[in-house]
Amino acid sequence: MEVSHSTILLSFSFLLFLPSSEPVSDISTLVYKTCATQTFNDQLSQSYSQTLNYLFQQLTSQSSQHKFFKTAETVNDDTAISGLFQCRDDINNEDCFSCVNLLPQMSNTLCSDSTSARVQLDGCYIQYGTEELPEETSGESKTSTLLHKDCGEPVLAFFKFNKLMDEAFVNLESGILNSNGYYATNYKSVKLMAQCEGDSDTCECSNCVSDAVQVAKEDCRSSLSAQIYLDKCFISYIYQPELGAIPGNSIPGASGSNNANKLAAIFVGGAAALVLAFIFLSLINARLKKADYE
């Protein structure tokens, strides 16, 4: 039996396109956007647009060197636009710049002519608004304003899971209190992260993260993962059994998803092994037949 080069190439091409069991995180993924319903009138529209574009240029240029930057530009004697960007602290400056560089066009598309807006990607966000406008959240503490939440898949039985998460949240709140506004940790089998807006002081940051934890406990209590965005901070967590098993603990629902991934990985690995074995045996068989003819 002879094996052609094309057969070998096709087999290896099959291996290259096998699905991966690990998801790929993309910092440019849109998480949410908030756009003010109020827009500028025709008389201010052109000057506002020009000022906003200049503000975007300022923010973008700073993103190659900083993870957080805040500034303001004057529209006229009565109006100014303040703006800021912030990148996740765990990405490098190059990725920060690439992320922020996407935001002006996305903001113009998603929130055209709005007097204020916030566009949040997975790796960064941009926010701007007119300084003369009243706060939309008047009467509330800034650190308790929920902008967006995303609760993951639920567990089926969650008593032990809740106990684990209570411990993990205590660890997160303690960690952010002793940090510079960013804290990431693996607590047992939970990966957690918290980050506050760059100009928040320690007290504001700690209070904001505590508020976010409270939202997670109330709204995502039985979720295997969650992302909570407040206007001055965000937190995220994900249950990952591979980080470390909890002695004597079994979390139904969590293991189901994990076992499914393991089965898929075993199936893919087995298929790959069979293809390689077939190629190897075919080459040996062809070589032996050639030797017999000689």
N, C-alpha and C positions, 0 to 999 in steps of 0.2 A: 504493500500500500504506500503510495507516494503522497506526501503532503506538500501542497504548493505554498509559495510565499504568500499568496493572497489569502489562503486559509488561515495562516498564522497571524497575519495582520488583522484580519477580521476578528479573530479570537481575542487578540489583545485590545482591539478597539472596543469590544464588548466589555472587557474588564474596566477600561477607562471610564465608560459611561454608566457603570453600576451606581445606583443611588447611595449617597452617604447617609449614615444614621445620625450624624451630627448636624443640626441646623446652623446656617451661616448668618451671623448678625450683621446688619447693614446700618451704619450710623446715619445714612441719608433717608431712612424710612420715616414717613410722616406718621407722627403719633396723634397729634390733634392740632386744631387751630381755633382761635377765637377772634372774631372780627366785630368791631363796634358797628352797630346799626346806623349810627350817625355818620354822615358824610359831609364833606366840605361843599359849600355852594360854588357856583360857577366863577364868582369873582375871586375866590381864594384858591380855586382848584389848580391853576397853573403854577402859582408861586409855591403852593404846598407840595405839589408833585416834584418840583425842582429841588426844594429843600429836603424832601424825603430821600430823593435819589442821592443827594450829597451826603446825607446822614448814613445811608447804606454803604457808600464808598468808604466813609470813615470807619465804620464798624468792620467791614470786610478787610481793610488794610491792617487793622490792629489784630485780627484773628490769627495772623501768622506768627505773632509773638506773645499773645496773651490768651488765656482761657476765659477771661471776663473783661468786658470793657463797657463803660457807660458814658454817654455824652449827650449834648443837646445843641440844636441849631435853631436860629431865629427865623421865623417866617415873615413877621412884620413887627410893628411896635407892640402889638397886643398878644401875639401868639408865638409860641416856640414848640418845637417837637423834641421830646427826649427819647432816647433809644438806648438799648443795650443788647449785648449778646452774651451767651455763656455756653461753653463746651463742657462736656463731661470730663472730669479731671483725669480719668484713666485713658484718654486718647492723647496722641502726641500732637505737636503743633501743626504738622503737615495735614493730619486728618481734621484737626479743628478748622484750619483755613478752608479745606475742601468742603466741609460741612456748612460753615457759615456762608461760603460763597454761593451756595444754592438758595439761601433763604430770601434775598431780595426779590428774585424773579418769582419764587413761590408765593411770597407775600403779596406781590402785585397781582398775581393771578387769583389767589384765593380770597384776598381782602381788598379788592380794588376800590380806591377812593374812601376807605374807612379812616376815620380820624384816629383810631388806635387799633392795634392788632398784636397778636402773639402767635407765632408759628413754631411748633415744637417738633423737631426731628429726634430720632433715637439718640443722636450724638450731640446735639446742640439745639439752641432755640434763639429766636430774636423777638424783641418786644419794642414797640414804640407807641407813642401817644402824645397828644397835645397837653401841655402843662396847664392850660387854662381850664380844661374840662374837669368837672368834679369826679371823685372816685366813684366807680360803679358799685363798690362794695361798702358804701358809707354806712356807719353804724356797726360794722363788723371788724374784728381784728384781722389784719392782713394775713397773718400766719394761719388763719383758719378758713381761708377761701379755697375751696376745692375747685380746681380747673378741669381735671380729668382723672378718671380711674379705669383700670383694666384688670379685672379679676380673672384668673386662669381657671383651669378645669377643677371641679370640686373632688374631694375625697368622699368615699362612701361612708366610712366610719372614722370620725375625726377627734375622738377624745384625746388619744395620745399625740395626735398631730397638733392639736391646740396647745397642749402642754409644751411641746417642743417649740412652737412659734412664740409662746409667751416668753420663754427663756431667750429665744433668738432676738426678739424685739428689745428686751432689757439690755442685751449685749449691744444692739445697734444704738440705742439711746445713750448708753454710757460711752460708746466709742465716739459718737459725733460730738459729745460734750467736751472731749479731750482732743479734738482734731482742729484743723484749720478750715472747717466747712465741708470736708469730704471724708467719707469713711466707707470702706468696703471690707467685708470679712466673710469667712466661712465658719458658721457655727454648727458644729456637728454635720448634719446633712442638709443645711440650708445656706445658700449664698445670698448675702444681703448687701445693699448699697444705699447710701444716703448722701445727698449733696444739697447745700444751701446756696442761695444767690450770693454772688461774690462780695457784695458790700454789707452783708448781714453780720452783726456782731454775734458773739458766742451765745448770749442769752436768747436773741431772736432766732438764731439757728436751732438751738436746742428746743425751744418752744414749738417751732414749726415742725420739726421732725416728730416731736411728741404728738402733735395734731395729726400728722400723716399716719403715724402708727395707729392712732385711735380710729381713723377712717378704715385702715386695713383690717383692724380687729372687728369692726362693726359691719363693714360691707363685703369683705373678702375673707371672712372668718375661716371657711373651710376650703379655700382655694390653694392649689399647689403652687401658684405663683401670683404675683400682683405688681402693678405699677401705680403709684399714687402721686399725682402732681398737684401741689398747692402753688400759690403764686410766688412763694419765696423759697420753696424747697421741693424735692421729690425723694421718694424712697422706692426701692424695688426689692423683691425677694423671689427666689425660686427654690423649690425643694428638689434636691439632687441626691438620690440615695447613694450614688457612687462616691460622694464626698466622705461618707463614713456612716456605717450602720449604727443604729441605736440598739444596744443590747436588750433583748427581750421584746423589742417593739416591732410590730408589723402594721403597716398603714394600708389597709385595703383601698383600692382606687389609685393610690400612688404606685403600688407595685404592678398593677395591671398595665398602666402605660409603659412603665419601665420594662416589664417582661415582653411586651409587644415589640419594643425596640430591640431587645436582645434576640428575640426569635427572628426578626427581620435581618439582623446582623449575622446570625448563624446561617440563615438561608442563603444570604448573599455570599458569605464566606465559603459555604459548601459548594455553591454553584461555581465560584471562581476556582476552587480546588479541583473540581471535576473537569473543567475546561483545560486547566494546566496539565492534569494527569492524562487527558486524552491526547493532547499535543505531544507530550513526552513519550507516551507509549507508541504513538503513530510514528514518531521519528525513529525510535528504536526498531520497530517492526520493519520500516522501510530500509534501515541500514542493514538488518539481518538478511532481508531478501536480496539486497544488492550483493552481500557477501556470498550468498548461496549461488547466485548466477556466475560469480567470478570463479 
